[in-house]
Amino acid sequence: MDSKNFRIPSGCSICGIMNKKGRVFSGNDIIQSIALMHERSNGLGGGFAAYGIYPEYKNYYAFHLFYSDKNAKEETEHFLHQHFDVILGEKIPTRKIKSIKNPPLIWRYFLKPDSKRILLSDIEEENDYVFSCVMKINTYIKGAYVFSSGKNMGAFKGVGYPEDIGDFYRLDEYKGYIWTAHGRFPTNTPGWWGGAHPFTLLDWSVVHNGEISSYDTNRRFLEMYGYKCALQTDTEVITYTFDYLVRKQGLSLETAVKIVAPPFWSEIERLPKKEADFLRTLRYVYSSLLINGPFSIILGMSNGMLALNDRIKLRPLTAAVHGEFLYVASEESAIREICPQPHRVWAPKGGEPVIGFLEK
Amino acid sequence: MAVSINYKGLNFRQAGELLKKAAADGEKQINLFNVNGQRYIAAGLKGNFFINIHGTPGNDLAAYMDGPEIFVMGNAQDGCCNTMNSGRVIINGSVGDIAGYAMRGGELFIKGNAGYRTGIHMKEYGDTVPVLVIGGRTGDFLGEYMAGGIIIVLGLGMEPCDEIVGNFCGTGMHGGVMYIRGKINPHKLGKEVKSVEMEEKDYILLEKYLKQFCAYFNESLHIIEESSFQKIVPFNKRPYGNLYTPH
């Protein structure tokens, strides 16, 4: 975590795979897919999000933590024992990989929120309680960073090429029904372990190619609702924006998309009155959550996956379906590497989401 | 004699060296198999020979290419024919974004659809005029900042909900010409372009390239010939000439 001041000016790669029936498959496919786009990243960050990997602990929050040193670990574990029943705490298994240097201490904990503490606090929802604990650790405990906090899911990330990071974390040994991945080519922000994608909160995970010019506008709005942007990377505001709009405000994903990547005013003018009024209202009420700048993102959640481009498609994105699988990636070849002849391949328009939900 | 190269598992550098060597050896037909994602295929290659590509070539296919003819059995990705100088690329499929980016000569024929910013900043000089023919539809910003060359969009195989071109078509265009089959809604056009009447010479030019298109992809010429075309040209050669300096 000592390379925070390291800057290299220069795309990224993203990809995601989902089995719509919720059947699990190993991390090999996602590693193979992201590895094909090796040239899109520069070794300064790689990461994965996986859903369905902890079935035996699926009722507990799975926290993944980076510690820069033992003190950070001790302090954090003290905090965790105060706020949760710690069902299990262990090192996340890793392999020695030549190209992965100076990893932090990497631990995971399966946690049950302390119900008495929730009752005593002014927080009603269990998720909000967990949320506030994540924010507290990331803000106040020096050298500790919760990089994953959902149930039956986990993020795995670090500094290195994504295929090496996948090997480092032994992702071939995990099985999930949704996998997303990122290869980083940092532009405006430093390459450090915490700064690698995905950015997660509760069940949400985001991998992102691009940059957010509205970062400060978005951040200032989100901070009013308790979100602390502490990671020196623009992407975390995307995760918090979806958490706020969908979990806290109760909006549908489709509506949230119309807020972060709204139609242009000129397009709204051409729509039927009712629809135009609705879109105008969204733009007025949530103007601070419009995400400006070039982006393609994949949002992972426990019941599905969403891929989205900025409105004028300044970053690449291809989608495909084949049988029970939905694929999205920066490049078509990354999909064909693991699914040579998909049933359908298409390029989504800017601002037009690709949404896959698990079939119940 | 034809020579074959198996691209399976090769990175773009290794693959590029093999292709360059085959070209230097004077091969007239080079077949590339199991291509998947390798960038810069045929980038900068000069000469008079054919390359057949089986698979999905990576970004910047035929960038700076000067002479060869490429046939792709499948889709191509972003940046196809980036700054190409001469030669021909035929895609029996669709392409990603910015196809024909800054293309300065040669021909690109696409059977299916093209993505965003197709033909961005194409240019021409004297007799060197690049040509881009798209069988399907395109995304937003078709011919953005176009300075020269010819773009033809046919809109074949569209679903009822599809539109032949996206928004902001011809934004910043200041040279060249686009022919779009059928009628397009005026709001699709950028501020810098206008639709004008087709003339005899336009039909002669269209026929030449449409015959080629139909021959490459087994389409029937009369389906295309029976439709009307809209000709799009810029208002002005220097749309932003007075942006910072008053008249």
Interface residues (C-beta under 8 A of the other chain):
Chain A: L36 M37 H38 E39 S266 E267 R270 I312 K313 P316 T318 E331 E332 S333 A334 R336 E337 V345 A347 K349 G350
Chain B: N11 F12 N36 G37 R39 G55 T56 G58 N59 N75 Q77 D78 S94 G96 D97 N113 G115 Y116 G139 D140 F141 G166 N167 H187
